[in-house]
Every structure is written in C-alpha cells, then in structure tokens.
Amino acid sequence: MKWGKRIGAAVVGMAAVLGVVVTPAQAVTAASLNAAPDISLANIKSHLNQLQTIANQNGGNRASGRSGYTASVSYVSQKLRDAGYNVTLQTCTSCAGSSQNIVAEWPQGDASQVIMLGAHLDSVSAGPGINDNGSGSASILEVALTLARENPTMAKRVRFGWWADEESGLKGSKFYVNSLPQAERTKIKTYLNFDMIGSDNWGYFVYDDVASVKAVFDEYFRTIGIQTEGDTEGDGRSDHASFKSAGIPVGGLATGAGYTKSAAQAQKWGGTAGRAFDSCYHRACDTTSNIPDTPVEKNSDAIGYALWKLAVGASTGPDFSLGLSPASGTVQAGQSATVTVNTTTTSGAAQAVSLSASGLPAGATATFNPASVQSGASSTLTIQTSADTPNGTSTITVTGDGTAVDRTAQYTLTVGNVSVRTFTNGTDYPIADYGTVNSPITSSATGTATSPVKVSITGTHTCSEDLRISLKAPDGSTYSVKPTGSLPCTELGTRNYSVPVTNEAASGTWTLVVYDAYSGDTGTLDSWTITV
C-alpha cells in the first residue's frame, strides 16, 4: 500500500521541521505501523458474487436454518481450510435449524492473547443479504486469506468468526460466547465486528465502545483523509454486543443501515442527504448491484490495518506453532483415529518439542510416532479406542512441550453414533456457603442418552471437597456426580466425570446441581458441558 510509505516519509519530514533527528530505525518503526498489505477488492467481489450465486440457487436468501446458509458455511469454511486455518464448525443449538458458526484460528502467535474478528454470515429471509452481511463476511474472509498468504510473524493469536442467526437476536454469537469457559473468554483481548460495510449511500462509522480500539481505525482513516463518526445505529444490534456483555473489549466498522443521512454527513462523505444509508436494507434488492466499490475497499483496508497493528509483530524469542490435520474424526469403539501433528518454527532457531495428549475418553490411548520432534517436523498421532470406550464426543488437547515455549492444539473425537452431541452452559454462577446452584442445559440430541453421560465442570472453589454435585435428567431423575469429600481442600479447576444413567431420553433439559455443604469457602461455577 502506498499510504504506508507516505506516513513513514511524513514522520521523517515533520521531525526535520521540528529539528529532531530521526534515525533510520525510527523511520522504519513509523512505517511498520502501516505495513499491512492491500486487501484485494477484486477477491472480495469474487466472494460476494459467490454468496449471490448461493442465494440465487437457494430460494433467493441465505437465512439461518436454510439451505442458502448451509452453502455459505461450506464455501467460507473450505476457503479457510485450504489456506491452513484450524476451522471449527460449531453447531448453535439455539439458532434456527441448529445452524453452524464458523470459527477459524491462524495457528501462530501467543494463544493467551487473542485478537478476534467477526461478522454474521446469515441474511434475512427477504433477500440475499449481500451488504447485510455479505460485505462484512467477504471482507474478513479476504483479510484472513491475506494473512495466510503473507504469513507474517505473529505477536498475538488471530481468530475469525462467522455467526449464524444474527438476524433473529444475535443467537450465533451469543451461543459462542456463552460456550466459552471464563478462562477462554479472558484470552480474547479485543473483538472486532464488521456488519454492513458496503452501503450504497455510505458513511464511515467506527464503533466507539472502547476509545483505544476506535483510535486504531481512526488512525487509518486519517491517513486517507476520511473523517469518521461514532456508530450509534448499531449499538446493541450486532454481534459485538454478545462479546461486550461478557466484558470483552469491542470495536468495529459500519457504513449505515436504515438511518437517514444528514446534510452535514452528505457534505462530509458525499451521497444523498435525506435518504437511508442503505436503500435496500433487509430487502430483496440487497444484491451485488447494491454494493459500490469505494466503501468496501476503504473499510477492508482499514480491517487489514487494524489486524496488522494489533496482532502482527516480532517475536521476542524462539517460537513454534502446532497444528493438527485433520482436526476432528469419528470412529466406532475399538477403532483408531490417525492425526498428523505439524510443527512450524515461527521465530528463532528450531527447538525440540515433546508431544503429549490429554482429555482422552475412557479406554482410549494416544501414541506419537515420533514422540519428540524438532520444530518444523511432523509426527503421527494414533488414538486407539477400546471396545469399552463410551459413545460420545471428546476434545483432546495435544501439547507440544518446547525448550522455550509450549503450544497446544485441539482434536475433536467422536466415538460411535454421530448424533451424540455435546452441549455447554457458559453462564457464571456464584457458589455461596450453604448455597445451591442450578445450571440448566437444553439438549436437542435424539434417542436415548448413552450411559455413562460425560460431564465436564470448570469453576473456582478453594475447597472443592465441600461441594456436593448432582445431575438432574429431563424426567427429573437425579444422579450423583460428586459427593462431598474429605480434607485436605483442593481447588475445583476443571474436572471430568462419567455419570451412569438409566434409560434417560437425550433430549430435554439437563440440570447440574451444585450444593456447598460447608462454610468458609466460596467460588464460581464458570461453565459445564454434557455429552449425551
């Protein structure tokens, strides 16, 4: 991008005027703030054309729960997998038709510091939704693909999300955030949302929820001579609200929806005063012909600028990334799954990496060939189940123990009937002395629950031995998960249990009941998961 070079030159020129000596290294630092590559408008338009074609072939829309949305998920997720992303399709059980969210992570950078970008992928049923929100979805897709092609050194981990069912109450993003344990939520340092960035009578709106995040976008727009305004129309109405309510800092861009452009705004940005920013908002005419190039190009470059500034940087020492191919698999009890474990040296010299796996289902074992590699090499992981391994889905964590740093990656293993489903309640509940917590999960799985059901609990309590934990089935039957224990006290943390049940229907509301039987120690139930 030429504007990156202009700012570097401007810094040097201004320093000369002020009589300040700028070293070459300082000049490079100034320019490096703007080192993001150009985000290809042509490629974004290609994605938009594909989304239009999908809508045309599926009843004229891409609404959540319908075939057009499913085809959109397939298109976006395949592009990401081909580029090397770790892609998860998360079934949103509260969304129309149990539609899927797409979550894609670039396997480099500090996994404890995540910069997340998101956009809703669904349209309304009235039209194809090419601005609302094909524009945001296609733009962050091309930003993600550009990041993969450039493959810069990452200071932080980057994660992308495409959300289901935004149009019916932000359901996809709410489901994702609520499914995250508190420890995972705290890793997300910033969430950036992009909903409608190609309006035909556009403005340049920047979310003003967090001043420091807004400043990053404003910095870019100043370099190209564009004034911005804070976004008020989108407050609480798009997916950033799901993250904001969980205490995660948010930011983002928009070009306007149904609000009317004022005379002052028309003077500042052009366009027509007295007319809506998007004349086809939530209408059948929201097609590719409804999107002008200018706002899409400017906003997509602003997205790339923000991503590079927030997440790209030089590593402070030797580092490596860890990836799994494939990232999930299904076997019958007694069969094995084979996974390639790929390591890549991301900075510094190659280092020895010892491999291990945790979170295996009962009766399963994991072996690596070889068990230790130099970063840059690969190993083969074999997960062998036994005839007694229960049906269900497990998240297996593969850890690479390096000499300088450790890195992890996750593999989802389903044993037996693929209709077995895992459900999560991520709501925080305080655990008070002599208090009882009832945390419900509604399961949409069919058939009879597979016994034993698997329960995973994450929380804080300095004396977990005080806790009596039980599971209430949809028919009201209660099963003991954990009785109170004996001293000494231990922290609750994350605990996994197998709970035998008798002829219980898988569908319906399962409730985790946590009772603190003693005084002196309190805590929080952060989340729990059940596999039925």
C-alpha positions as CSV (number, residue, x, y, z in Angstrom):
1,M,0.0,0.0,0.0
2,K,1.3,3.4,-0.9
3,W,-0.2,5.2,2.1
4,G,2.1,3.2,4.4
5,K,5.1,4.7,2.8
6,R,3.6,8.2,2.8
7,I,3.3,8.1,6.6
8,G,6.8,6.9,7.1
9,A,8.1,9.8,4.9
10,A,5.8,12.2,6.8
11,V,7.3,11.3,10.1
12,V,10.8,11.9,8.9
13,G,9.7,15.2,7.3
14,M,7.9,16.5,10.4
15,A,10.9,15.6,12.5
16,A,13.2,17.6,10.3
17,V,10.9,20.7,10.6
18,L,11.0,20.3,14.4
19,G,14.7,19.9,14.4
20,V,14.5,16.3,15.7
21,V,17.0,13.7,14.4
22,V,15.1,10.6,13.2
23,T,17.3,7.5,12.8
24,P,16.6,5.0,10.0
25,A,15.4,2.5,12.6
26,Q,12.9,5.0,14.0
27,A,11.7,5.8,10.4
28,V,11.2,2.1,9.8
29,T,9.2,1.8,13.0
30,A,6.9,4.5,12.0
31,A,6.3,2.9,8.6
32,S,5.9,-0.5,10.1
33,L,2.8,0.6,11.9
34,N,1.2,0.7,8.4
35,A,2.8,-2.3,6.9
36,A,-0.4,-4.2,6.2
37,P,-0.7,-5.4,2.6
38,D,-3.5,-4.3,0.4
39,I,-6.7,-6.3,0.8
40,S,-7.8,-7.2,-2.7
41,L,-11.1,-5.6,-3.7
42,A,-11.3,-8.0,-6.7
43,N,-11.1,-11.0,-4.4
44,I,-13.8,-9.6,-2.0
45,K,-16.1,-9.1,-5.0
46,S,-15.5,-12.7,-6.1
47,H,-16.6,-13.8,-2.6
48,L,-19.7,-11.6,-2.8
49,N,-20.5,-13.0,-6.3
50,Q,-20.3,-16.5,-4.8
51,L,-22.7,-15.6,-2.0
52,Q,-25.1,-14.1,-4.5
53,T,-25.0,-17.3,-6.6
54,I,-25.6,-19.3,-3.4
55,A,-28.7,-17.2,-2.7
56,N,-29.9,-17.4,-6.3
57,Q,-29.7,-21.2,-6.1
58,N,-31.4,-21.4,-2.7
59,G,-34.7,-19.5,-2.8
60,G,-33.2,-16.0,-3.0
61,N,-31.7,-15.8,0.5
62,R,-29.1,-17.2,2.9
63,A,-31.2,-17.1,6.1
64,S,-30.0,-19.1,9.1
65,G,-31.5,-22.6,9.1
66,R,-32.0,-22.7,5.4
67,S,-30.0,-24.3,2.6
68,G,-28.5,-21.0,1.4
69,Y,-26.9,-20.5,4.8
70,T,-25.6,-24.1,4.8
71,A,-24.0,-23.5,1.4
72,S,-22.5,-20.2,2.6
73,V,-20.9,-22.1,5.5
74,S,-19.4,-24.7,3.2
75,Y,-17.9,-22.0,0.9
76,V,-16.3,-19.9,3.6
77,S,-15.0,-22.9,5.7
78,Q,-13.4,-24.6,2.7
79,K,-11.6,-21.4,1.7
80,L,-10.2,-21.2,5.2
81,R,-9.2,-24.9,5.4
82,D,-7.4,-24.6,2.1
83,A,-5.4,-21.7,3.5
84,G,-4.2,-23.6,6.5
85,Y,-6.6,-22.4,9.2
86,N,-7.8,-24.6,12.1
87,V,-11.5,-24.5,11.4
88,T,-14.3,-25.5,13.8
89,L,-18.0,-25.7,12.7
90,Q,-19.9,-25.1,16.0
91,T,-23.5,-26.2,16.0
92,C,-25.6,-23.5,17.6
93,T,-28.5,-25.4,19.2
94,S,-30.4,-22.2,19.9
95,C,-30.2,-21.0,16.3
96,A,-32.7,-21.6,13.6
97,G,-32.2,-25.2,12.3
98,S,-29.2,-25.6,14.6
99,S,-27.2,-23.6,12.1
100,Q,-23.4,-23.6,12.5
101,N,-21.0,-20.9,13.4
102,I,-17.6,-20.9,11.7
103,V,-14.6,-20.4,14.0
104,A,-11.2,-20.2,12.3
105,E,-7.8,-19.7,14.0
106,W,-4.5,-18.9,12.5
107,P,-2.1,-21.3,14.3
108,Q,0.6,-18.8,15.2
109,G,1.1,-16.1,17.9
110,D,0.6,-16.1,21.6
111,A,-2.5,-18.2,22.3
112,S,-3.1,-16.4,25.6
113,Q,-3.7,-13.2,23.7
114,V,-6.4,-13.5,21.0
115,I,-7.5,-10.8,18.6
116,M,-10.8,-11.9,17.2
117,L,-12.6,-10.6,14.1
118,G,-16.2,-11.5,13.3
119,A,-19.2,-10.9,11.0
120,H,-22.6,-12.6,10.7
121,L,-23.0,-14.8,7.7
122,D,-26.8,-15.1,7.6
123,S,-29.2,-12.9,5.6
124,V,-32.8,-12.1,6.3
125,S,-35.3,-14.3,4.5
126,A,-36.4,-11.4,2.3
127,G,-33.2,-11.3,0.2
128,P,-29.7,-12.5,-0.4
129,G,-28.1,-10.1,2.2
130,I,-25.1,-9.1,0.1
131,N,-24.4,-5.9,2.0
132,D,-26.1,-7.2,5.2
133,N,-23.9,-9.0,5.8
134,G,-22.1,-10.5,2.8
135,S,-19.9,-7.3,2.9
136,G,-18.5,-7.9,6.3
137,S,-18.3,-11.7,5.8
138,A,-16.5,-11.5,2.5
139,S,-14.1,-8.7,3.7
140,I,-12.9,-10.6,6.8
141,L,-12.6,-13.8,4.7
142,E,-10.2,-12.0,2.3
143,V,-8.4,-10.5,5.3
144,A,-7.9,-14.0,6.7
145,L,-6.7,-15.3,3.4
146,T,-4.3,-12.4,3.0
147,L,-2.9,-13.1,6.5
148,A,-2.3,-16.7,5.4
149,R,-0.6,-15.7,2.2
150,E,1.6,-13.1,3.8
151,N,2.4,-15.4,6.8
152,P,3.9,-12.7,9.0
153,T,5.4,-13.2,12.4
154,M,2.6,-13.0,14.9
155,A,2.7,-11.4,18.3
156,K,-0.8,-12.5,19.1
157,R,-3.2,-15.2,18.0
158,V,-5.8,-14.3,15.5
159,R,-9.3,-15.9,15.4
160,F,-12.1,-15.2,13.0
161,G,-15.8,-15.9,13.5
162,W,-18.8,-16.1,11.1
163,W,-22.0,-16.1,13.1
164,A,-25.3,-17.8,12.5
165,D,-28.7,-16.3,13.2
166,E,-27.7,-12.7,13.9
167,E,-30.9,-11.5,12.3
168,S,-33.1,-13.2,14.9
169,G,-31.4,-11.9,18.0
170,L,-27.6,-12.4,17.8
171,K,-28.1,-16.0,18.6
172,G,-25.0,-17.5,17.0
173,S,-22.5,-15.1,18.7
174,K,-24.3,-15.4,22.0
175,F,-24.1,-19.2,21.8
176,Y,-20.3,-19.0,21.0
177,V,-19.6,-16.6,23.9
178,N,-21.7,-18.5,26.4
179,S,-20.0,-21.7,25.4
180,L,-16.5,-20.4,26.3
181,P,-15.2,-21.1,29.8
182,Q,-14.2,-17.9,31.6
183,A,-10.5,-18.7,31.2
184,E,-11.0,-18.8,27.4
185,R,-13.0,-15.5,27.4
186,T,-10.2,-13.7,29.2
187,K,-7.8,-14.7,26.4
188,I,-9.8,-12.6,23.9
189,K,-8.2,-9.2,24.3
190,T,-10.3,-7.5,21.5
191,Y,-13.3,-8.5,19.4
192,L,-13.8,-6.5,16.1
193,N,-17.2,-6.7,14.4
194,F,-18.0,-5.8,10.8
195,D,-21.7,-5.7,9.8
196,M,-22.7,-3.8,6.6
197,I,-19.6,-2.1,5.2
198,G,-20.8,-1.6,1.7
199,S,-23.9,0.5,1.9
200,D,-24.9,2.3,-1.3
201,N,-25.3,5.8,0.4
202,W,-22.5,5.1,2.8
203,G,-21.0,6.8,5.8
204,Y,-17.8,5.9,7.7
205,F,-18.8,4.8,11.2
206,V,-16.4,3.4,13.8
207,Y,-17.7,1.7,17.0
208,D,-16.9,4.0,19.9
209,D,-17.3,1.4,22.8
210,V,-13.5,1.4,23.6
211,A,-11.6,4.6,22.8
212,S,-8.2,2.8,22.3
213,V,-9.7,0.4,19.7
214,K,-11.6,3.2,17.9
215,A,-8.3,5.1,17.7
216,V,-6.7,2.4,15.6
217,F,-9.4,2.7,12.9
218,D,-9.4,6.5,13.1
219,E,-5.6,6.5,12.6
220,Y,-6.1,4.6,9.3
221,F,-8.9,6.8,8.0
222,R,-6.9,9.9,8.8
223,T,-4.1,8.7,6.6
224,I,-6.5,8.7,3.6
225,G,-8.3,11.9,4.5
226,I,-11.6,10.5,5.7
227,Q,-13.4,11.8,8.8
228,T,-15.3,9.2,10.8
229,E,-18.2,9.3,13.3
230,G,-19.1,7.0,16.2
231,D,-21.6,4.3,15.4
232,T,-24.9,4.7,17.2
233,E,-27.3,2.8,14.9
234,G,-25.5,-0.5,15.5
235,D,-25.3,-0.2,19.3
236,G,-26.5,-3.5,20.8
237,R,-27.8,-4.6,17.4
238,S,-24.9,-6.7,16.1
239,D,-22.7,-9.4,17.3
240,H,-20.2,-7.3,19.2
241,A,-22.9,-6.9,21.8
242,S,-22.5,-10.6,22.7
243,F,-18.8,-10.1,23.5
244,K,-19.3,-6.7,25.2
245,S,-21.8,-8.2,27.6
246,A,-19.2,-10.7,28.6
247,G,-16.7,-8.0,29.4
248,I,-14.6,-8.3,26.2
249,P,-13.4,-5.0,24.6
250,V,-15.0,-4.5,21.3
251,G,-14.6,-2.3,18.2
252,G,-15.7,-2.4,14.5
253,L,-16.9,-0.6,11.4
254,A,-20.2,0.0,9.6
255,T,-21.4,2.2,6.7
256,G,-25.0,2.6,7.9
257,A,-28.3,0.8,7.5
258,G,-31.8,2.3,7.8
259,Y,-30.9,5.6,9.4
260,T,-31.2,8.7,7.3
261,K,-28.0,10.6,6.1
262,S,-28.0,14.2,7.3
263,A,-27.0,17.2,5.2
264,A,-23.8,17.5,7.2
265,Q,-22.9,13.9,6.6
266,A,-23.6,14.2,2.9
267,Q,-21.3,17.3,2.8
268,K,-18.6,15.3,4.6
269,W,-18.8,12.0,2.7
270,G,-20.9,12.7,-0.4
271,G,-24.1,10.8,-1.2
272,T,-27.7,11.9,-0.8
273,A,-29.0,13.7,2.3
274,G,-32.4,12.7,3.5
275,R,-32.0,9.2,2.2
276,A,-31.2,6.0,4.1
277,F,-27.6,4.9,4.2
278,D,-28.7,1.6,2.7
279,S,-31.8,1.8,0.4
280,C,-32.0,-2.0,0.3
281,Y,-31.7,-2.7,4.0
282,H,-33.4,-6.0,4.7
283,R,-35.0,-6.1,1.2
284,A,-34.8,-8.3,-1.8
285,C,-32.7,-5.7,-3.7
286,D,-29.7,-6.2,-1.3
287,T,-27.8,-7.8,-4.1
288,T,-24.3,-7.4,-5.6
289,S,-25.6,-4.5,-7.7
290,N,-26.4,-2.7,-4.4
291,I,-22.8,-2.5,-3.3
292,P,-20.4,0.2,-4.5
293,D,-16.7,-0.5,-4.6
294,T,-15.5,2.6,-2.6
295,P,-16.7,1.8,1.0
296,V,-15.9,-1.9,0.6
297,E,-12.3,-1.1,-0.5
298,K,-11.7,1.5,2.2
299,N,-13.2,-0.5,5.0
300,S,-11.5,-3.8,4.1
301,D,-8.1,-2.0,4.0
302,A,-8.9,-0.5,7.5
303,I,-9.6,-4.0,8.8
304,G,-6.3,-5.2,7.5
305,Y,-4.6,-2.2,9.0
306,A,-6.1,-2.8,12.4
307,L,-5.3,-6.5,12.4
308,W,-1.7,-6.0,11.5
309,K,-1.3,-3.3,14.1
310,L,-3.0,-5.3,16.9
311,A,-1.7,-8.8,16.2
312,V,1.4,-8.8,13.9
313,G,4.8,-8.2,15.4
314,A,8.3,-9.5,16.0
315,S,8.6,-12.4,18.4
316,T,10.8,-11.9,21.4
317,G,12.4,-15.4,21.2
318,P,12.3,-18.9,19.7
319,D,8.8,-19.9,19.0
320,F,6.8,-22.5,17.1
321,S,3.2,-23.3,16.1
322,L,1.3,-26.6,16.4
323,G,-1.4,-27.8,14.0
324,L,-3.4,-30.9,13.5
325,S,-4.7,-32.5,10.3
326,P,-7.5,-33.4,10.3
327,A,-8.8,-31.5,13.4
328,S,-11.7,-34.0,14.0
329,G,-12.7,-37.5,13.4
330,T,-15.3,-40.2,14.0
331,V,-14.6,-43.9,14.9
332,Q,-16.5,-46.8,16.3
333,A,-15.5,-48.2,19.7
334,G,-12.4,-50.3,19.2
335,Q,-11.2,-48.4,16.2
336,S,-8.4,-45.9,15.9
337,A,-8.0,-42.4,14.5
338,T,-4.8,-41.1,12.9
339,V,-3.8,-37.5,13.0
340,T,-0.8,-35.6,11.6
341,V,0.8,-33.3,14.1
342,N,2.5,-30.4,12.2
343,T,5.0,-28.1,13.9
344,T,6.4,-24.9,12.3
345,T,9.3,-22.8,13.6
346,T,7.8,-19.3,13.7
347,S,10.8,-17.4,15.1
348,G,14.3,-18.0,16.3
349,A,16.0,-21.4,16.0
350,A,14.3,-24.7,15.8
351,Q,13.7,-26.4,19.2
352,A,13.0,-29.8,20.5
353,V,9.3,-30.4,21.0
354,S,7.9,-33.3,23.2
355,L,4.3,-34.3,22.3
356,S,1.6,-35.5,24.7
357,A,-2.2,-35.7,24.6
358,S,-4.9,-35.2,27.3
359,G,-8.7,-35.3,27.5
360,L,-8.9,-38.8,26.1
361,P,-12.2,-40.7,26.5
362,A,-12.3,-43.7,28.8
363,G,-10.4,-46.7,27.5
364,A,-8.5,-44.8,24.8
365,T,-4.8,-44.3,24.5
366,A,-2.6,-41.9,22.5
367,T,0.8,-42.7,20.9
368,F,3.0,-40.4,18.9
369,N,5.5,-41.5,16.2
370,P,7.9,-40.0,16.9
371,A,7.2,-38.8,20.4
372,S,9.6,-35.8,20.1
373,V,10.4,-33.7,17.0
374,Q,12.4,-30.6,16.1
375,S,10.0,-27.8,15.3
376,G,9.4,-27.8,11.6
377,A,8.9,-31.6,11.5
378,S,5.8,-33.7,11.9
379,S,4.6,-36.6,13.9
380,T,1.8,-39.1,13.6
381,L,-0.7,-39.3,16.5
382,T,-2.7,-42.5,16.8
383,I,-5.7,-42.5,19.1
384,Q,-6.8,-46.1,19.8
385,T,-10.1,-46.6,21.4
386,S,-11.2,-49.8,23.2
387,A,-14.4,-51.9,22.9
388,D,-15.4,-50.3,26.2
389,T,-14.9,-46.7,25.1
390,P,-18.3,-45.0,25.5
391,N,-20.1,-43.3,22.7
392,G,-19.7,-39.5,22.7
393,T,-17.6,-36.6,21.7
394,S,-14.3,-35.6,23.4
395,T,-12.0,-32.6,23.0
396,I,-8.4,-33.9,23.1
397,T,-5.7,-31.4,23.7
398,V,-2.3,-32.1,22.0
399,T,0.5,-30.3,23.8
400,G,3.9,-29.5,22.3
401,D,6.4,-29.0,25.2
402,G,9.2,-27.0,23.7
403,T,12.5,-26.0,25.2
404,A,11.5,-22.3,25.1
405,V,7.7,-22.3,24.9
406,D,4.7,-24.7,24.9
407,R,1.9,-24.7,22.3
408,T,-1.4,-26.6,22.2
409,A,-3.9,-27.7,19.5
410,Q,-7.3,-29.4,19.9
411,Y,-8.7,-32.5,18.2
412,T,-12.4,-33.4,18.4
413,L,-13.0,-37.2,18.5
414,T,-16.5,-38.7,18.2
415,V,-16.9,-42.3,19.2
416,G,-20.0,-44.2,17.9
417,N,-23.2,-42.6,16.9
418,V,-22.5,-39.3,15.3
419,S,-25.9,-38.0,16.5
420,V,-24.3,-37.9,20.0
421,R,-24.0,-34.2,20.8
422,T,-22.2,-32.1,23.3
423,F,-23.8,-29.1,24.9
424,T,-22.4,-26.3,27.1
425,N,-23.7,-23.7,29.6
426,G,-21.1,-21.0,29.9
427,T,-23.0,-18.8,32.4
428,D,-21.2,-17.9,35.6
429,Y,-23.0,-18.8,38.8
430,P,-21.6,-17.8,42.3
431,I,-21.3,-20.7,44.7
432,A,-22.1,-19.4,48.2
433,D,-21.7,-21.1,51.6
434,Y,-24.7,-23.5,52.0
435,G,-26.0,-22.2,48.7
436,T,-27.3,-24.3,45.7
437,V,-26.6,-23.6,42.1
438,N,-28.9,-24.9,39.3
439,S,-27.3,-24.6,35.9
440,P,-29.5,-25.9,33.0
441,I,-28.6,-27.2,29.6
442,T,-31.2,-27.9,26.9
443,S,-30.2,-30.9,24.7
444,S,-31.6,-31.3,21.2
445,A,-30.0,-34.7,20.7
446,T,-32.4,-37.5,19.8
447,G,-32.8,-41.0,21.1
448,T,-31.7,-42.4,24.5
449,A,-28.8,-40.9,26.3
450,T,-25.6,-43.0,26.2
451,S,-24.7,-44.2,29.6
452,P,-22.5,-43.1,31.2
453,V,-23.0,-39.5,30.1
454,K,-19.9,-37.3,30.2
455,V,-19.9,-34.2,32.4
456,S,-17.1,-31.6,32.4
457,I,-17.1,-28.9,35.1
458,T,-14.9,-25.7,35.2
459,G,-15.0,-23.4,38.2
460,T,-13.2,-21.9,41.1
461,H,-13.6,-23.1,44.7
462,T,-10.7,-23.3,47.2
463,C,-12.3,-26.4,48.8
464,S,-14.0,-28.5,46.2
465,E,-14.4,-31.2,48.9
466,D,-17.2,-29.0,50.3
467,L,-19.2,-29.4,47.1
468,R,-22.0,-32.0,46.5
469,I,-22.7,-32.1,42.8
470,S,-25.6,-34.0,41.1
471,L,-27.1,-34.2,37.6
472,K,-30.9,-33.9,37.1
473,A,-32.2,-35.6,34.0
474,P,-35.0,-34.3,31.8
475,D,-37.5,-36.6,33.5
476,G,-36.5,-35.3,37.0
477,S,-34.3,-38.3,38.0
478,T,-31.2,-37.3,39.9
479,Y,-27.8,-38.9,39.6
480,S,-24.7,-38.2,41.8
481,V,-21.8,-36.7,40.0
482,K,-19.6,-36.0,43.0
483,P,-20.3,-36.4,46.7
484,T,-18.7,-34.2,49.4
485,G,-15.1,-35.3,50.0
486,S,-12.7,-35.5,52.8
487,L,-9.9,-32.9,53.7
488,P,-7.5,-31.6,52.7
489,C,-9.1,-28.9,50.5
490,T,-8.2,-28.7,46.8
491,E,-9.1,-26.1,44.1
492,L,-12.0,-27.1,41.8
493,G,-10.5,-26.1,38.4
494,T,-11.7,-28.4,35.6
495,R,-13.0,-31.8,36.4
496,N,-14.4,-34.6,34.2
497,Y,-16.9,-37.2,35.3
498,S,-18.7,-40.2,33.8
499,V,-22.2,-40.4,35.2
500,P,-24.2,-43.7,34.8
501,V,-27.8,-43.0,33.9
502,T,-30.7,-45.4,33.3
503,N,-32.9,-45.2,30.2
504,E,-32.9,-41.4,30.0
505,A,-34.0,-39.5,26.9
506,A,-31.1,-37.5,25.5
507,S,-33.3,-34.5,24.6
508,G,-34.7,-32.0,27.1
509,T,-33.2,-30.0,30.0
510,W,-30.4,-31.5,32.0
511,T,-29.5,-29.5,35.2
512,L,-26.2,-29.5,37.1
513,V,-26.9,-29.0,40.8
514,V,-24.0,-27.8,42.9
515,Y,-24.5,-27.5,46.7
516,D,-21.9,-26.1,49.0
517,A,-22.3,-28.2,52.2
518,Y,-19.9,-26.2,54.4
519,S,-18.9,-22.7,55.3
520,G,-15.6,-20.8,54.9
521,D,-15.1,-21.2,51.1
522,T,-17.0,-19.8,48.2
523,G,-16.4,-19.8,44.4
524,T,-17.9,-19.7,41.0
525,L,-19.3,-22.3,38.5
526,D,-17.8,-20.9,35.3
527,S,-19.2,-23.5,32.8
528,W,-20.1,-27.1,32.4
529,T,-20.6,-29.4,29.4
530,I,-22.6,-32.6,29.0
531,T,-22.2,-35.2,26.2
532,V,-25.3,-37.4,25.8
